[in-house]
Amino acid sequence: MADISQLERALVNADAAGDVEAASQLAGEIRRLRSAPAAQTPPSGFPKKIGKEAFYAAADMTFEQALDFLAEKLGEVAFTQDAVEGITAFIEKREPVFTGK
């Protein structure tokens, strides 16, 4: 899926090329993405908190210890309800509904 800035560049190119149909479709997709509720993204503090704590904890470890520790932390984040919801929604081609858990 393209992000909004990529779609905006494509819209400018389609408009410059005189492709009215493509420009109209791109403009509609940009409007749709911009109007999507902010609740559709996971709370940013949750994964950042775990990542920040892991980063500082791993700083005092040997390389091998840090790899094992960070792999374990990645597993914790990967199996949160939001991570599972995000992956499931992607597979099912639907918008995710995140809960912050």
N, C-alpha and C positions, 0 to 999 in steps of 0.2 A: 504494500500500500504506500503510495506517495504521500509525503507530508505537504502541508499547505504551501510552503515556499516553492516546492517543486511544481505543484499544480499552478501556482501563480506564474511561474516562468513559462510553463507550457501554454497557459492562457495568453500571455503576451505574444508568444511565437505563433499560436493559432490565429490570433487577431491580426498580427502583422502579415500572415500568409493569406488572410481573407477567408479562412475556414470558419464560417459563421456557425455551423453545426457543432464543430469541435469546441469552439470558444464558448458556446452556450452550455454544452455539457460540462465543461471544466468549471465555468462560473457557478453552475448549480452544485457541483461537488464541493467547491470551496465554501459556498454558503452553508451547505449541510455540515461540513466539518467544523466551521466556525460556530455554528449554533448547537453543536453537541454539548450536552450538559457536562460541566466540570466533574460531576460525580462519576463519570465514566473512566477516570484515571485513578489509580491507587493512591492513597494518601502518601505524599512524598516523604514524610518523616519516618514512616515505618521501616522501609528497607534502608534508608540512609542511616538510621540509628544503629541497626545491626551491623551495617558495613563499617561505620565509623568506629564502633566498639571493637570489631574484629581487627581493623587496621592497626589501632593502637595496641591491642593485645599482642598481635603478631610481631610488632616492632622489636620486642625483646627476645624473640625466639630464634633458634637456628633456622636455616632455610628449610630443612626437612620438617622440623616441627611446625613451622608456619604453613607449609603446604598442607600438612595433615589437618591442622586447625582450621584453615580457611576452606578446605574441602568440606569439612563438617558444617561450618557456618553456611556455606553455599547450599548444602542439603537442607538446612533448616529453612532458609528463605524459599527454596524451590518447592517445598511442600506446604507452604502456607495456603490458606484458603484462597487468597487473592491470586497467587501464582497458578494454582490449579484452575481457578475460574478463567484467568487470562488465556491459558493454553487451551482449555476446553472451548471457550468462546471462539478462539481462532480456528480451531478444527471444525467447529460447527458453523463457521462463517456468520457469527452474530456479534453484537456488541457485548462486551463484558459488563457485569454488574459487580463492582468491587465493594467490599465491606470494611476494609482496613484490618482484616484478620488474617 
